[in-house]
Amino acid sequence: MAFSFNTSLAGLNANSNALSVIGNNIANANTIGFRSGKITFMDVFSNAAGVRLNGSGNTRQIGNGVQTAAVHTNFSQGNINEATSPLHVAIQGDGFFPVQNTDGTAAYTRAGDFSVNKDGFLVNPSGAQVQGYLADRGQIPDSAVLTSLQIPIGETLPPQATTEGTLRMNLDVDSLTGATFVSTMQVYDTRGTARKLDMTFERQADGTFHMTSELDGNPALNAVNGNPADATPVVFDFDANGDLVGPTSLVIEPDQAFIP
C-alpha cells in the first residue's frame, strides 16, 4: 500500500513540476530575451534486482514511478521587435551579450534592452555592465580584453570632413545629345556640416559626357584648374565597350564652394 502511495506521489510531483515550467513560460511571454523551458521525465526503477520468472527474462520488479529528468532551455531564434531606444539591440543567430554583474561575476544574456547609467556605462536593467572590446582607430587589436563599455555622455567628437567617396552609376550610351543624369551625394565640411553634392552628367554630340558639380546649389570647385566646375566641366570619355577611359577621380573641396 505504501509502495503504491509513493508511486502516486511521484507522479503528482512530476506533473506539478511540468505545470510550473509551463506557468513560467507563460509568465515570461513578454520578457525580453527570455528562453522558454521544456521538461522531460524519466521512470524510476526499484533499487533491488528483480527475480526472473521461469527464465523468461521478465521480472517481478515494479517501477517506483516517475521523476523530472531535466528542464531543457529553448535556444532557438526568438522574435526581434522594433526598438524604442537606439541602445536596444538584438542578436540574429547564435551568441550572447557578455555582462559583468554588480558583484563582479561574469554572465551572459540574450536580452539587449540596454541603457546608460549615471557614470556613462552601458548596462542592462539589472545594472550589469555590458562588456566589449575597445577598438583602436577602427580596429580591434589582438591584445584587447573584455572591458565595460562606457559612453562619454555630453562629449563631442571633433568634426571630420569627407575625404573621399565612390560614385557608381550607369550612363545611357543611347541617350540623346543634351540628356542629363544627376547623382547626389552627402558630404561633410571641416565644421561637420552636412552638404549636398549634386553631380550632373550631360551627353555631348561627340559621345562624351560633361560633368558639372554643385554644392548646396552653388558651383563647386574641381581639381582640373581650380575654376568653378560649371565654367570648366569635367569631360568623361568612354571606349567602344562603354568602359570609362578617364578621368577616374577628381577633387571637390566642400569648404571651398564657389559662391557667385
N, C-alpha and C positions, 0 to 999 in steps of 0.2 A: 504493500500500500504506500509506504513511504517512498519507494522507488518510483512509482508512477506519479506521485505527487511532485517529486523533484523534477521529473522529466517535463511535466506540465509547466512548472515554474520556469524552466529553462526556455521553453517556447514563448511564454509571456514576456520574459526578459529580452529575448532576441527581437521579438516583434516590437517591443517598446523602443529598443534602440533604432529600429528601422523607422518608426514614426518620428523619432527625434531627429534623424537625419533628414527626412522629408520636410519636417517643420522648419529646420534650419535653412534648407534650400529655399523654401517659400518666404521665410522672414527676410532673407537677404536678396530677394529678387531684384531690388533696385540698388543694391550696394555696389559701388564702383569697384571693379577688379575682383569681385567675389568669384570663387571657383566652387561649383556645386560638388556634392559628395554622393557616392553610390555605395550602399552597404552590401556586403556579401556574407553568407553564412557557411558554417561547416557543422557536420554532425559530430556528436561526442560518443566515443565508444567506452565500454567498460574497461577498467584497468586490469581486470582479471582475464586470463586467457580462457576462451570458451572451450567447452567439451564437445568434441566431434561426435556426431550422431551416425552410428553404423558405418563409419569410414567414408561417408559421402562428401565430406568437405564442409557441410553445413554444421553450425554450432548452436549451442543454446545461448550464446552471448546476445544480450539485449542492449541497444544503444541507450546512452544517457541523455538523449535529447539533442538540442541544437545550441550553438553559441555564435556570437559575432566573429567572423573570420577577419574582416578588415573593412575600413571605410576608405574607398578609393576617391582621390580628388580628380575631377574632370579638368584637364588642361587643354581642351580643345579651344579654338579661337572663339572668343565672345563677340558680342556686338560692339561696334565703335560708334558712339553717339557724337552729335555736334557739341563742340566745346563751348563753354561760357566764359572762358578766360584764355588769354594767349599762353598761359603757363600750364594749361591742361594738355597732356599728351597721352598717346596710346601706342601700344606695340602691336604691329601686324605680323603675326607669325610667332616664332619661338623667342624666348628671352624674358628677363626680369629687370626691373629697376633696382639697383643696389642702393640701400639706405643705411644710415647709422642711427640706431636708437639713442634716446636720451641718456641711457646708461653706458653708451659706448660700444654696445654689441652690434654686429652686422646682421642685416636682414635683407630679404628680397621681396618685392611686391610687383603685382601687375597693375595696380591702381596708379593712375597718373594724374590725379587731381591735386597738383602741387600749387603752392603759393610761396610768397616771400615773407619771412618773419621780420621782426624789428631790427635784426642785425644784418639783414640782407641775404640770409641763407635760404636756399630753395628747400622747402620742407613739405612733408605730407601732412594730412590732418592730425596725425598723432604727434607731430613735432619732430619726427625722424628726418635727419638731413639727407638730401639726395646726394649720392656720390657720383663722381665722374673724373675723367682725365682732362687736365688743363693743356690746351694747345699752345704751341709756341710758333707764332707767325703762321697760323693756319694749319700747322702740322702737329701731330701728337708724337712726341719723342718716345723712343723705346724705353727710356728710363722713367717714364711717367708712372705715377702711382695713384690709386684712387684717393680722392680728397673731396671734402664737402664743397659743393658748388655755391659760390657767393656772388650775388649780383650787386654791383655798385650802384644802388639806387640814388638818383639825383645827380650822378656824374654824367658828363657828356664826352663823347669821343671827338677828337679833332676832325674836322671835315676833310674828306679826300676827294680831289677832283677825278673825274673819269679819265683814265689814261688811254684806254683803247676799247674798241668794240668791233664786232664782226657782223657784216651785213650779208645775208643770204637771200637772194631773190632771183626770179626769172624775168627776163625782159623779152617781150614778144618780138621775134625777128620779122614777123609778117605784119607788124603794125605799120600804120601809115605815117608818112613824114609829119612831124609836129605832135604826134601822140606822146603823152606824158605818163610816167609812172612814179608814184610818190611812196617813199618809205619813211616811217617816223621812228625815232629812237629817243629815249630819255637819257640825258647825261647830267652830270653834276659839275658845278664850277668849284673853285677853291674855297668858297664860302659855304659849300654844302647845299647850295640852292639847286633844285631840280630845274633843268632847262629842256625845252622841246626842240629837238633837232630834226628838221624835215629835209630830206634829200629828194630832189626831183630830177628824173631822167627823161630827156626829151629826144625822140628819134629824129635823126638828121637824114637828109637826102642821100648822103654817101653811105648810109648803113651804120654809122657810128651813133653813140648816144652821148649827149652833153649833160653833165650833172651840175646842178646848182644846189646850194645848201642855204638853209635859213635857220637861225637860232632864235626861238621865240618870235618868229615872224620877221626878224631882221637878217639881212645878208650876213653870212658868217665868213671868216677868213679861211683860206685854204693854203696849202703848202706849195702851190705852184709858183706864185710870185709874191704872195703877201697882199694881193689886192682883193677887194670884195669878190666873193665867188660868183655873184650874179653878173659881174663885169667880165670875169675871166672864167668861163665854165671849164670844168674838167672834162676832157674827152676820153671816153671809154671805147676802145676798139676791140673787135672780136674777129676770130679767124673764121674759115669756112665751116668749121664744125660747131661754131657758136661758143667756143671757149674764149674766155677773157684774155686778151693779149696784154693790156695794160691801160692805166696803172692799176696795180693790185692793192695799193694802200695810199692814203693821204692823211694829212693832219688838219684837224679843225680845233681851234683853241676856244673853249667855252668862255674864258674870261676876256677874250678879245673880239667879241662880236662887233661887227661894223654897225655903228649907229648913224644913219644918214642925217 
